[in-house]
Amino acid sequence: MIKNRKLLSQRHPVLYFLAVSLRRLRRYLAWYFDDKKYVSKRSPDKLPFRVKKHQSVLLKKLGESDMQLQINKVTNLRIAIRNIDGIIIRPGQTFSFCKLVGLPTKRKGYLPGMELTFGEARAGIGGGICQISNLIHWVVIHSPLTVTERYHHSFDPFPDDGRVLPFGSGATVFYNYRDYQFTNNTPYTFQINLWLSDKCLEGELRIDNELDYAYHVVEKEHQFLKIDEQFFRKNEIWREKILKFEGGKVVDMELITKNFARVTYTPDSFIELLNSKQLHLG
């Protein structure tokens, strides 16, 4: 039987505050004392070659009560983008989302947006900026950059209404101990560019030298499960390395991640199954 047990830090606000403060302190110490070379310089000039571009819709149909949070999210995205757009990742350097963006606060102009915490969707200052880390992770896994720290949500709150990317292919962040980091272990220099269009968050990964290979990311073994009256979802994310100038010849296949998460809605496949049983009984 699967049960949702509360962590000790969830049972009292003071304990939660202390737990978060301790984890943030550990991260601050790591940023200061570890031997990583963190990126910090941005350039308005784009590198010559594009590795991957992606866009994601800003406002989704999640119910009228959530619409203001989504509108606020656009403001939050605009503020966070200023700290990342144009960032240069040179050989040996590490990109840290939380180190670049900083702590989202009201003083910086951040508004309450939707965030996923402790198994539920709720309002939080700066909520919604995970949309940026999701986009960055997607373009990064289409490159030879090495992801060194990534987290994903432990539950799936919304059905696939307009979902473009495979389930579980994003990267959630929570300042600062749930960070998204990748390292440039190649001899090339990369750049991330981000911007907002009328309806989408858009972004791209660029490079200083054109590669003769590319990556194709695919989903495998996708399935919804029902366990002890709760719904779960699982899949695998794989990456194919292909030679661009040899007809897309696949030269390598790599497992990126395996996902398993609780689902807070009833999947369409189970609704259809239930309806068919009711028709049969009728």
C-alpha positions as a Markdown table, in Angstrom:
| # | Residue | x | y | z |
|---|---|---|---|---|
| 1 | Met | 0.0 | 0.0 | 0.0 |
| 2 | Ile | 1.3 | 3.4 | -1.0 |
| 3 | Lys | 0.7 | 6.2 | 1.6 |
| 4 | Asn | 1.5 | 9.9 | 1.5 |
| 5 | Arg | 3.5 | 10.5 | 4.7 |
| 6 | Lys | 4.3 | 14.0 | 5.8 |
| 7 | Leu | 7.9 | 14.9 | 6.4 |
| 8 | Leu | 8.8 | 16.3 | 9.9 |
| 9 | Ser | 9.4 | 19.7 | 8.3 |
| 10 | Gln | 5.9 | 19.7 | 6.9 |
| 11 | Arg | 4.2 | 19.4 | 10.2 |
| 12 | His | 5.1 | 22.8 | 11.6 |
| 13 | Pro | 6.0 | 26.2 | 10.0 |
| 14 | Val | 9.0 | 26.7 | 12.2 |
| 15 | Leu | 10.5 | 23.3 | 11.4 |
| 16 | Tyr | 9.9 | 24.0 | 7.7 |
| 17 | Phe | 11.7 | 27.4 | 7.9 |
| 18 | Leu | 14.6 | 25.8 | 9.7 |
| 19 | Ala | 14.9 | 23.0 | 7.2 |
| 20 | Val | 14.9 | 25.3 | 4.2 |
| 21 | Ser | 17.4 | 27.7 | 5.9 |
| 22 | Leu | 19.8 | 24.8 | 6.6 |
| 23 | Arg | 19.6 | 23.5 | 3.0 |
| 24 | Arg | 20.1 | 27.0 | 1.6 |
| 25 | Leu | 23.1 | 27.5 | 3.9 |
| 26 | Arg | 24.7 | 24.3 | 2.6 |
| 27 | Arg | 24.2 | 25.5 | -1.0 |
| 28 | Tyr | 25.8 | 28.9 | -0.2 |
| 29 | Leu | 28.8 | 27.1 | 1.2 |
| 30 | Ala | 29.0 | 24.8 | -1.8 |
| 31 | Trp | 28.9 | 27.8 | -4.2 |
| 32 | Tyr | 31.7 | 29.4 | -2.2 |
| 33 | Phe | 34.0 | 26.5 | -1.5 |
| 34 | Asp | 33.5 | 24.0 | -4.3 |
| 35 | Asp | 35.9 | 23.9 | -7.3 |
| 36 | Lys | 33.3 | 24.6 | -9.9 |
| 37 | Lys | 33.7 | 27.6 | -12.3 |
| 38 | Tyr | 30.2 | 29.1 | -12.4 |
| 39 | Val | 29.1 | 31.1 | -15.4 |
| 40 | Ser | 28.4 | 34.8 | -14.9 |
| 41 | Lys | 29.1 | 36.7 | -18.1 |
| 42 | Arg | 26.4 | 37.5 | -20.7 |
| 43 | Ser | 26.8 | 38.8 | -24.2 |
| 44 | Pro | 24.2 | 40.6 | -26.4 |
| 45 | Asp | 26.0 | 39.1 | -29.5 |
| 46 | Lys | 24.7 | 35.7 | -30.5 |
| 47 | Leu | 27.1 | 32.9 | -31.2 |
| 48 | Pro | 27.0 | 31.8 | -34.9 |
| 49 | Phe | 25.4 | 28.4 | -34.8 |
| 50 | Arg | 22.1 | 27.2 | -33.3 |
| 51 | Val | 22.1 | 23.8 | -31.5 |
| 52 | Lys | 18.4 | 23.7 | -30.5 |
| 53 | Lys | 15.4 | 26.0 | -30.2 |
| 54 | His | 12.2 | 25.5 | -28.3 |
| 55 | Gln | 9.1 | 27.4 | -27.2 |
| 56 | Ser | 6.4 | 26.8 | -24.6 |
| 57 | Val | 3.0 | 28.4 | -24.3 |
| 58 | Leu | 2.7 | 31.0 | -21.5 |
| 59 | Leu | -1.0 | 30.7 | -20.6 |
| 60 | Lys | -2.8 | 27.3 | -20.3 |
| 61 | Lys | -6.4 | 26.5 | -19.6 |
| 62 | Leu | -6.2 | 25.3 | -16.0 |
| 63 | Gly | -9.4 | 26.9 | -14.6 |
| 64 | Glu | -10.5 | 30.5 | -14.0 |
| 65 | Ser | -9.1 | 30.6 | -10.4 |
| 66 | Asp | -5.6 | 29.9 | -11.7 |
| 67 | Met | -5.6 | 32.4 | -14.5 |
| 68 | Gln | -4.3 | 35.4 | -12.4 |
| 69 | Leu | -1.4 | 33.2 | -11.2 |
| 70 | Gln | -0.5 | 32.4 | -14.8 |
| 71 | Ile | -0.7 | 36.1 | -15.7 |
| 72 | Asn | 1.6 | 36.8 | -12.8 |
| 73 | Lys | 3.9 | 34.1 | -14.0 |
| 74 | Val | 4.6 | 36.0 | -17.2 |
| 75 | Thr | 5.9 | 38.9 | -15.0 |
| 76 | Asn | 8.1 | 36.4 | -13.1 |
| 77 | Leu | 9.5 | 34.9 | -16.3 |
| 78 | Arg | 10.3 | 38.3 | -17.6 |
| 79 | Ile | 12.3 | 39.2 | -14.5 |
| 80 | Ala | 14.2 | 35.9 | -14.3 |
| 81 | Ile | 15.0 | 36.0 | -18.1 |
| 82 | Arg | 17.1 | 39.2 | -17.5 |
| 83 | Asn | 19.6 | 37.2 | -15.5 |
| 84 | Ile | 20.0 | 34.4 | -18.0 |
| 85 | Asp | 19.5 | 35.7 | -21.5 |
| 86 | Gly | 22.8 | 35.8 | -23.4 |
| 87 | Ile | 24.7 | 33.8 | -20.8 |
| 88 | Ile | 28.0 | 32.3 | -22.1 |
| 89 | Ile | 29.1 | 28.8 | -21.0 |
| 90 | Arg | 32.8 | 28.4 | -21.8 |
| 91 | Pro | 34.7 | 25.1 | -21.6 |
| 92 | Gly | 35.0 | 23.9 | -18.0 |
| 93 | Gln | 32.3 | 26.2 | -16.7 |
| 94 | Thr | 29.1 | 25.2 | -14.9 |
| 95 | Phe | 25.7 | 26.8 | -15.3 |
| 96 | Ser | 23.6 | 27.1 | -12.1 |
| 97 | Phe | 20.1 | 28.3 | -12.5 |
| 98 | Cys | 19.6 | 29.4 | -8.9 |
| 99 | Lys | 22.9 | 31.2 | -8.7 |
| 100 | Leu | 22.1 | 33.2 | -11.8 |
| 101 | Val | 18.4 | 34.0 | -11.0 |
| 102 | Gly | 18.8 | 34.5 | -7.3 |
| 103 | Leu | 16.0 | 34.3 | -4.7 |
| 104 | Pro | 12.6 | 35.5 | -6.1 |
| 105 | Thr | 11.3 | 38.2 | -3.8 |
| 106 | Lys | 8.5 | 40.9 | -3.8 |
| 107 | Arg | 11.3 | 43.5 | -3.6 |
| 108 | Lys | 12.6 | 42.3 | -7.0 |
| 109 | Gly | 9.2 | 42.6 | -8.5 |
| 110 | Tyr | 8.2 | 38.9 | -8.4 |
| 111 | Leu | 4.5 | 38.1 | -8.0 |
| 112 | Pro | 2.5 | 35.1 | -6.6 |
| 113 | Gly | 2.5 | 32.4 | -9.3 |
| 114 | Met | 1.7 | 28.7 | -9.3 |
| 115 | Glu | 4.3 | 26.4 | -7.8 |
| 116 | Leu | 4.1 | 22.7 | -7.1 |
| 117 | Thr | 5.0 | 21.9 | -3.4 |
| 118 | Phe | 4.4 | 19.0 | -1.1 |
| 119 | Gly | 2.1 | 17.2 | -3.6 |
| 120 | Glu | -0.1 | 20.2 | -4.4 |
| 121 | Ala | -0.3 | 23.2 | -6.6 |
| 122 | Arg | -0.4 | 26.5 | -4.7 |
| 123 | Ala | 0.6 | 30.2 | -5.0 |
| 124 | Gly | 4.1 | 31.2 | -4.2 |
| 125 | Ile | 6.3 | 34.3 | -4.8 |
| 126 | Gly | 8.1 | 33.8 | -8.1 |
| 127 | Gly | 6.0 | 30.7 | -9.0 |
| 128 | Gly | 6.2 | 29.6 | -12.6 |
| 129 | Ile | 9.9 | 30.3 | -13.3 |
| 130 | Cys | 10.4 | 26.5 | -13.6 |
| 131 | Gln | 9.1 | 27.0 | -17.2 |
| 132 | Ile | 12.5 | 28.5 | -17.9 |
| 133 | Ser | 14.5 | 25.6 | -16.4 |
| 134 | Asn | 12.2 | 23.2 | -18.2 |
| 135 | Leu | 13.0 | 24.8 | -21.5 |
| 136 | Ile | 16.7 | 25.1 | -20.8 |
| 137 | His | 16.9 | 21.4 | -19.8 |
| 138 | Trp | 15.2 | 20.4 | -23.1 |
| 139 | Val | 17.7 | 22.3 | -25.3 |
| 140 | Val | 20.6 | 21.1 | -23.2 |
| 141 | Ile | 19.8 | 17.4 | -23.6 |
| 142 | His | 20.0 | 18.0 | -27.3 |
| 143 | Ser | 23.7 | 18.9 | -26.9 |
| 144 | Pro | 26.9 | 17.4 | -25.6 |
| 145 | Leu | 26.7 | 19.4 | -22.4 |
| 146 | Thr | 26.6 | 17.4 | -19.2 |
| 147 | Val | 23.7 | 17.7 | -16.8 |
| 148 | Thr | 25.1 | 17.4 | -13.3 |
| 149 | Glu | 22.0 | 18.3 | -11.1 |
| 150 | Arg | 18.4 | 18.0 | -12.0 |
| 151 | Tyr | 15.1 | 17.4 | -10.1 |
| 152 | His | 11.6 | 16.7 | -11.4 |
| 153 | His | 8.3 | 16.9 | -9.7 |
| 154 | Ser | 7.2 | 13.9 | -7.7 |
| 155 | Phe | 3.6 | 14.2 | -9.0 |
| 156 | Asp | 1.8 | 15.2 | -12.3 |
| 157 | Pro | -1.0 | 17.7 | -11.5 |
| 158 | Phe | -2.4 | 18.4 | -15.0 |
| 159 | Pro | -3.6 | 16.2 | -18.0 |
| 160 | Asp | -1.7 | 16.5 | -21.3 |
| 161 | Asp | -3.8 | 19.3 | -22.7 |
| 162 | Gly | -1.4 | 20.7 | -25.3 |
| 163 | Arg | 1.7 | 19.1 | -23.8 |
| 164 | Val | 4.4 | 19.0 | -26.4 |
| 165 | Leu | 7.4 | 17.5 | -24.6 |
| 166 | Pro | 7.4 | 14.0 | -23.1 |
| 167 | Phe | 6.2 | 13.6 | -19.5 |
| 168 | Gly | 9.1 | 14.0 | -17.0 |
| 169 | Ser | 11.5 | 15.8 | -19.4 |
| 170 | Gly | 11.6 | 19.0 | -17.4 |
| 171 | Ala | 13.6 | 20.3 | -14.5 |
| 172 | Thr | 12.1 | 21.9 | -11.4 |
| 173 | Val | 13.9 | 24.4 | -9.2 |
| 174 | Phe | 13.4 | 25.7 | -5.7 |
| 175 | Tyr | 15.8 | 28.3 | -4.4 |
| 176 | Asn | 18.5 | 27.3 | -3.9 |
| 177 | Tyr | 18.9 | 23.7 | -2.8 |
| 178 | Arg | 16.9 | 22.3 | -5.7 |
| 179 | Asp | 19.0 | 23.7 | -8.5 |
| 180 | Tyr | 19.4 | 22.9 | -12.1 |
| 181 | Gln | 23.1 | 22.7 | -13.2 |
| 182 | Phe | 25.0 | 21.5 | -16.2 |
| 183 | Thr | 28.7 | 21.6 | -17.0 |
| 184 | Asn | 30.5 | 22.3 | -20.3 |
| 185 | Asn | 33.0 | 19.4 | -20.6 |
| 186 | Thr | 33.6 | 20.1 | -24.3 |
| 187 | Pro | 36.1 | 22.3 | -26.1 |
| 188 | Tyr | 33.2 | 24.5 | -27.5 |
| 189 | Thr | 31.6 | 27.6 | -26.1 |
| 190 | Phe | 27.8 | 27.7 | -25.7 |
| 191 | Gln | 25.2 | 30.4 | -25.2 |
| 192 | Ile | 21.6 | 30.4 | -23.9 |
| 193 | Asn | 19.2 | 33.1 | -25.3 |
| 194 | Leu | 15.7 | 33.6 | -23.9 |
| 195 | Trp | 12.8 | 35.9 | -24.9 |
| 196 | Leu | 9.0 | 36.3 | -24.6 |
| 197 | Ser | 6.8 | 36.5 | -27.6 |
| 198 | Asp | 3.0 | 37.3 | -27.5 |
| 199 | Lys | 2.0 | 33.7 | -26.5 |
| 200 | Cys | 5.2 | 31.8 | -25.7 |
| 201 | Leu | 8.4 | 31.6 | -23.8 |
| 202 | Glu | 11.1 | 31.0 | -26.4 |
| 203 | Gly | 14.7 | 30.0 | -26.1 |
| 204 | Glu | 17.7 | 28.6 | -27.9 |
| 205 | Leu | 21.1 | 27.0 | -27.3 |
| 206 | Arg | 23.9 | 28.3 | -29.6 |
| 207 | Ile | 27.5 | 27.3 | -30.1 |
| 208 | Asp | 30.7 | 28.8 | -31.6 |
| 209 | Asn | 31.4 | 25.9 | -33.9 |
| 210 | Glu | 29.0 | 23.8 | -35.9 |
| 211 | Leu | 28.8 | 20.2 | -34.8 |
| 212 | Asp | 28.6 | 17.3 | -37.3 |
| 213 | Tyr | 26.2 | 15.5 | -35.0 |
| 214 | Ala | 22.9 | 16.2 | -33.3 |
| 215 | Tyr | 20.6 | 14.5 | -30.8 |
| 216 | His | 17.0 | 13.3 | -31.0 |
| 217 | Val | 15.1 | 12.8 | -27.7 |
| 218 | Val | 12.3 | 10.2 | -27.6 |
| 219 | Glu | 9.9 | 8.7 | -25.0 |
| 220 | Lys | 9.6 | 5.0 | -24.4 |
| 221 | Glu | 7.6 | 2.6 | -22.1 |
| 222 | His | 4.9 | 5.2 | -21.3 |
| 223 | Gln | 2.1 | 3.9 | -19.1 |
| 224 | Phe | -0.5 | 5.0 | -16.6 |
| 225 | Leu | -1.0 | 2.7 | -13.5 |
| 226 | Lys | -3.5 | 2.4 | -10.8 |
| 227 | Ile | -2.2 | 1.3 | -7.4 |
| 228 | Asp | -4.3 | 1.3 | -4.2 |
| 229 | Glu | -6.9 | 3.7 | -5.7 |
| 230 | Gln | -4.2 | 6.2 | -6.8 |
| 231 | Phe | -3.0 | 6.9 | -10.3 |
| 232 | Phe | 0.7 | 6.9 | -11.3 |
| 233 | Arg | 2.6 | 7.5 | -14.5 |
| 234 | Lys | 5.8 | 6.1 | -15.7 |
| 235 | Asn | 8.1 | 6.4 | -18.8 |
| 236 | Glu | 11.7 | 6.5 | -20.0 |
| 237 | Ile | 13.4 | 9.3 | -21.8 |
| 238 | Trp | 16.1 | 8.2 | -24.3 |
| 239 | Arg | 18.5 | 10.2 | -26.5 |
| 240 | Glu | 19.7 | 9.2 | -30.0 |
| 241 | Lys | 23.0 | 10.6 | -31.3 |
| 242 | Ile | 22.8 | 11.1 | -35.1 |
| 243 | Leu | 25.3 | 12.1 | -37.7 |
| 244 | Lys | 23.9 | 15.2 | -39.5 |
| 245 | Phe | 25.8 | 14.8 | -42.7 |
| 246 | Glu | 25.4 | 11.0 | -43.1 |
| 247 | Gly | 21.6 | 10.9 | -43.5 |
| 248 | Gly | 20.8 | 11.0 | -39.8 |
| 249 | Lys | 22.6 | 7.8 | -39.1 |
| 250 | Val | 22.2 | 6.8 | -35.4 |
| 251 | Val | 25.5 | 6.1 | -33.8 |
| 252 | Asp | 24.5 | 6.0 | -30.1 |
| 253 | Met | 21.5 | 5.5 | -27.9 |
| 254 | Glu | 21.5 | 6.7 | -24.3 |
| 255 | Leu | 19.0 | 6.5 | -21.4 |
| 256 | Ile | 18.5 | 10.0 | -20.0 |
| 257 | Thr | 16.1 | 9.2 | -17.1 |
| 258 | Lys | 13.3 | 6.9 | -15.8 |
| 259 | Asn | 10.2 | 8.6 | -14.4 |
| 260 | Phe | 7.6 | 7.4 | -11.9 |
| 261 | Ala | 5.2 | 9.9 | -10.4 |
| 262 | Arg | 1.8 | 10.2 | -8.8 |
| 263 | Val | -1.0 | 11.6 | -10.9 |
| 264 | Thr | -3.6 | 13.9 | -9.3 |
| 265 | Tyr | -6.2 | 13.5 | -12.1 |
| 266 | Thr | -8.0 | 10.5 | -13.7 |
| 267 | Pro | -6.2 | 9.6 | -16.9 |
| 268 | Asp | -8.4 | 9.6 | -20.1 |
| 269 | Ser | -7.6 | 5.9 | -20.7 |
| 270 | Phe | -9.1 | 5.0 | -17.3 |
| 271 | Ile | -12.2 | 7.2 | -18.0 |
| 272 | Glu | -12.7 | 5.5 | -21.3 |
| 273 | Leu | -12.4 | 2.1 | -19.7 |
| 274 | Leu | -14.9 | 3.0 | -17.0 |
| 275 | Asn | -17.4 | 4.4 | -19.6 |
| 276 | Ser | -17.1 | 1.2 | -21.7 |
| 277 | Lys | -17.8 | -1.0 | -18.6 |
| 278 | Gln | -20.8 | 1.1 | -17.7 |
| 279 | Leu | -22.1 | 0.8 | -21.3 |
| 280 | His | -21.6 | -3.0 | -21.2 |
| 281 | Leu | -23.4 | -3.3 | -17.9 |
| 282 | Gly | -26.2 | -1.1 | -19.1 |
